[in-house]
Amino acid sequence: MIAYKIWQPSPAQYEDYRALFCLVIQKDDLTEKDQIFIEMEKVQKHSYPDYALHKPTFKTRFARLVFSQFQDLKLAEQQQARKSLKNCENLLAWK
């Protein structure tokens, strides 16, 4: 049970990674998983000031979870998610 909790994001962590993902996929040129993850990590890294005491590390496994849920969407839903942050967040709601 403990290992499961470590490997699974909390609802708040999921929301953070969903927000990063939704922001990044608004760029039409980002379509490959690795490109998306690199961009998500950059955005997260630059979201915290240099003087912050705690800067979270990027967890690829959390990004993979959001990406796999995006992949499970129908093509039309994926296109909706790419056009609107709000649509993206609604389509990728925590389950």
N, C-alpha and C positions, 0 to 999 in steps of 0.2 A: 504494500500500500504506500509506503514512504517513497519508494522509487517512482511509482506512478505519479505522485504529487510533484516530484522534482522534474520529471520529464514533461508533464502537462502544464500549460500555462494557467494561471488563475484567470478568472473573467477579466480582471483589470489588465493583466499582461496581454491577454488576447486582444482586448480593445486597443491597446497601444500598437501592437503589431498589425492589426487590421487597419488602423489609421495610417500607419507608415505605408502599408501595402497600397491602400486606396489612393494615397497622395502620389505615390511613385507611378502607378499604372495610368495616371492621367496623361503621362507622356506617351504618345503613340509609338515612338520608336523603341520603347522598352517592351519586348515581347518574350524574351528568353528568361527562364527561371534564374539563371546565374546573374544576368544583368540586373534583374529586378532586386535580387538579394543584395548585390553590391550597392545599388542605389539606396536601398532601405537602410543599410548599415551606415552609409555616408550621411543620410538625413538624420538618423538617430545620433550619430557622433557629434554632428554640428548643432544639435538641439539643446545641448547643455553647455553652459559657459565654462571657460577654462578653469575658473576658480571653484567650480562645483566640487564639493567634498565626495560625492558619490556619483560616478558616471556609470550607468548600467552597461554591461557588455552585450553585444548583439548575440542573440541566441538563434542560430540558424534553424534549429528544430521548431521554434515557435513560428518563424517565417514560413517554414515548409507546411505547417498545419494550415495557415491562412491560404497559402498558395494552392494546396490540394483542395480546399473548399472552393476556391475560385475555379479550379479546373473541373469540379463537379457541377458547376453551373452550366446551363444551356448556353450555346453560343450567343444568342440574343441577349441573355442576361449578362454575359461577360462584356458585351459591347455596351450595355447600359451602365455597367459598373465603371467602365473606362471613360464614360462621358460625364459622370457626376459623382462627386464625393459622397453625397447623401445616398444616392442609389447604391453605390458600392457598400457603404456601411450597412444599409438595410439588407442587402442581399447576402452579406457575410456576417450576419448577426450571430452572436454566441449561441451555440446549441447545447 
